[in-house]
Structures are given as C-alpha cells and as structure tokens.
Amino acid sequence: MHRRRFFRSGVPYSSRGLRGTRQSNWNDPSKCWVWHVASSHRMPLRICRGQSACRGNPAASWGDRLWQFAVPLLLTQLFPSTLLPNVIVQLIVYAILIVSMPHLGAFVDATNRWHAVRTGILGMNGMVAVSAAGLVVATVLLRQTDTSSAFNHSVNSTTNAPSYTVPSAASAWPVYAAVAVAVGASAVSQIYNNLQTLALEKDWVVELASATDSPLSAWNTSLLRIDMATRIVSPMVYALQMGVLQRAVPSAHDQVVVLVMTAAGWNLLLAPLQYAALHDVYTLCPSLAAKRPPHQLRCFPPQSHSTIAMWTMYLKHPTSVVSLSFCVLYMTVLKENALSTAYLLWHGTAPATVGWSMGSGAYCGLMASWSYPWLLRRFEYAETVAVASVWLYLGCLAPALYVVWRPSAEAADIVLMVVLAASQFWLWTTSLAETQIMQEWVEPHQRGAVNAMQHTANKGFYMAVLVLGIVYADPHQFHVLILASIGATTVAAIGFTVWYYQHR
C-alpha cells in the first residue's frame, strides 16, 4: 500500500502534484473553472488558454436542491400529524440504495466514464419527472376522494401547527398507490444520483486534478463551494414560495401542485445543460476518455458473490476504519434531513424559517470550503484535519442536549436550528478531509468499488436512525433520536482517532 510521508512509507498514488507546486491561474481550479452540474454534483473545469472548456450555469443545480428540500415538506403537507411517512420513505429509498450500491461501484469501474455519467443524468431526471407526476396525481385524488374533510385546516393545540384530515385508507387507496409510485420513482432517482456521485467525485475529479497538475484540495473545495451556494439560496426561495402560496392560494391542493411542478420543472428544464456541459468536459480531457486496462473491463459476478467480495475488499483496505467512522456520522438527525425538517414543521416552525436555517447551514458549509485550505496548511495533512474537525463537530452538537432537557421551551427550536446550522462548518471540514484521504489512499482500479461500499455503509447507518425514527415516530420522542445522534458522533470521533494513531 502506497502511503504519504506522514505515514511510514512513501507517497500514495494520487498525491503527485498535491503539494509544493506553484500553480498559475491557468491551472488553478479555484480561479479558472466553469460551472456545470450533474445531479447534486458540481465539477470545476479549468479554462484552457482563454477558451472555455464548457459552458454551464450553477442554476442547473437549483432544481436538485429544490427537489431535495421539497419532498419532506410535501409529505408533511400530505401527512402532517406524524413523522412516520417521512421515515418510511427514507427507509425505502436507502434500503434500495444499499442493495444497488455494490453494483453501481462495479459498473463505474468497468464502464466508459461518459457512458456512466450519461446514464446517471438521464435516469435521474426521468425518475424525478415520474415522482413529481405521482405526487400531483395523489394530490388531485385527495381532492376528489373527500373534498369535505381532506386538508381541512385545524390547529394542533400543542404546537399551533396546522393539521389536516386525510381520508380513510378504504376510500383513499388510489392516493396511496400514487404516493407509492412517487416514492418508488424517487428511490430509483437516488440510485442514478449516487451513480453520478461515484463517477464524478471519486473518479473524474482525481483524473482532472492529475491532468491539470493541481491540488485535489482545490478541486474538492471548489465542488463544495458551488454545492453550498445552491444550498443557501434554493431552500430559502422554496420556503418563501410556500409562505406566499399559503397566503395567496386558498386551496392546499393547489399549493402542493404548484410546489411540485416548480421543483420538478427546474430539473427537467436544466437537464440538457447538465448533459452538454459534462460532455464538453469529457471531450476536452483526454485522460477521461482513455480506455481502461483490459483486466478492468470485466463483467461483475452475480450479486451474492460480488457483494461479499466487495465487502471483504473494503474491510481489508487500510482506509476501512476511517471510512466506517465517517459513515457512522450519517446516523444522526442533527443535520439537514427529512426527520429534522419534519420535526421543526410539526413543532410549529414556519417553513420559511426552516428554509433560512438550512440556508444558514449551507453558508457555514461554504465557509468551511474557504477555511479548509488554511486548515490543511496549518495541520499539513488531511488526516490531522479530519481528527481535529470531527471532535470540534461533536462539541458543536452539545447544545442540542438543551432540546432533550426542555423540548417544550420556546428557545428549543431556536437552539436546534442553530446547532443544525453551525455544526455544518466542522462537519464539512471533516467531510473534505475524509474525501481527500479516500482519493489519495484508494488505487485507481478500486475507486468505484471502495467508494461504493462506503456509500453503502453510510446509508446503512442512516437507515439505523430511520428505524429509530419508526420506533419513536411520535414527535414528542424526538429527544431519543437526538441522544442517539450524539452517541453515534462520539463513536465516529473515537474511530477517527484510533485510525490516526494506528497509521502514524
């Protein structure tokens, strides 16, 4: 195993050009890059001798972020009295991803790079359209099924949050069938989204950094900055749109239809831009189009053998401890996800306020992208930054214990939103450091497989917290999920530290 000087033997495969080379603006991705999008991923590409390598627009990421923010809000509109629908939907999506991720990793390793990304773009946008259609049909059927009771407003006496009455299961089975179609399509769209994640973040970035002889850290932070910029704006605008619609459109059914069409429309309108921009990147970087060695162009074996073999390879890899520790961080509700959003809405927090909180968290992530290069210079190695950041992240979660102690206090929601936002700074520095560790330690022919197994593991840990969400579906029991989240983060911090001292 190749290792960098920080460890005992030499330099890893991808550390060439990472340090000590004076970079001109011509090769610096933080100064010369073109914005473009694939799903939720944004990749910088240098401008070559004054000619743009591709033409894109960061607005292409807008639709993806709108959709991610919209789904839990729309499900809360349909089923406002419980967190259970949001939990079940997330559980189904992540269960499907856990089964599919090993195959996605093998597919990325064995497939032409452009073919893999093209499949992800077309598949994800197609499934978003189907999911949106399912939600619209469910809303229309709700109105037709029971116009006298469906979505009639009342007020939750505990939280002052709006409540609605949903028709009985006997009369509303077409509604649930439409929701099931929407959920199934959403799950498949996430498969394609993760295919893009593996191909772009774990493979394309390393090749482009090598081709331009530029630091991996610069590429990773540029990706994060574009991502965070869209996270800042899109949830706020969508939440404000919800607030305007609630005042301007009396029918809750019409509100849901407009919101669904807005979120899905951005994805479909901007899909051609994603496709064209990434095709330009692929065409203008010869190393991306290079043929894989013959031994890599093999078909992967049947699921049982392939999955076992990939898990064995992953667990024996030198990065397994730090990778699994990072995955444990996903076992939390103290970050931007459907459970925390649904809880805040149930507790009476305005959608616009939730949107501003999510935007503030993205702003902290943006600040992390600017601070990470300084931290890397200060601590010298990504491994050290990772350990320091994960412990500081744990410290930022400590104020959430106030919500456990006094969940009904007026300040509880404010404290929770501050924790969700402020902790994102250290979470994202941890993520950037761990990403760089995986990029530098994983051999080229194993990038898809190893990172696919990491994605599988992190989804498994997130499913664990979703199972807890089902067991403790009553929003009054949300404090149990907070305690579980803090405990999981503590375990992750210990894991980072153990791995660090094992490989010093």
Sequence and secondary structure as in RCSB ss.txt:
>XXXX:A:sequence
MHRRRFFRSGVPYSSRGLRGTRQSNWNDPSKCWVWHVASSHRMPLRICRGQSACRGNPAASWGDRLWQFAVPLLL
TQLFPSTLLPNVIVQLIVYAILIVSMPHLGAFVDATNRWHAVRTGILGMNGMVAVSAAGLVVATVLLRQTDTSSA
FNHSVNSTTNAPSYTVPSAASAWPVYAAVAVAVGASAVSQIYNNLQTLALEKDWVVELASATDSPLSAWNTSLLR
IDMATRIVSPMVYALQMGVLQRAVPSAHDQVVVLVMTAAGWNLLLAPLQYAALHDVYTLCPSLAAKRPPHQLRCF
PPQSHSTIAMWTMYLKHPTSVVSLSFCVLYMTVLKENALSTAYLLWHGTAPATVGWSMGSGAYCGLMASWSYPWL
LRRFEYAETVAVASVWLYLGCLAPALYVVWRPSAEAADIVLMVVLAASQFWLWTTSLAETQIMQEWVEPHQRGAV
NAMQHTANKGFYMAVLVLGIVYADPHQFHVLILASIGATTVAAIGFTVWYYQHR
>XXXX:A:secstr
    TTSSS   GGGTTSSS    TTT TTTS    EETTEE     BTTB S    GGGGHHHHHHHHHHHHHH
HHHSTT SHHHHHHHHHHHHHHHHHHHHHHHHHHHS HHHHHHHHHHHHHHHHHHHHHHHHHHHHHHHHH TTTB
T  EE TTT  EE B   TTT HHHHHHHHHHHHHHHHHHHHHHHHIIIIIIIIHHHHHHHHT  HHHHHHHHHH
HHHHHHHHHHHHHHHHHHHHHHH   HHHHHHHHHHHHHHHHHHHHHHHHHHHHHHHHH HHHHS   GGGS   
  HHHHHHHHHHHHHHSTTHHHHHHHHHTTS SSSSSHHHHHHHHHTT  HHHHHHHHHHHHHHHHHHHHHHHHH
HHHHSSHHHHHHHHHHHHHHHHGGGHHHHH TTSTTHHHHHHHHHHHTHHHHHHHHHHHHHHHHHHS GGGHHHH
HHHHHHHHHHHHHHHHHHHHHT SGGGHHHHHHHHHHHHHHHHHHHHHHHHHT 
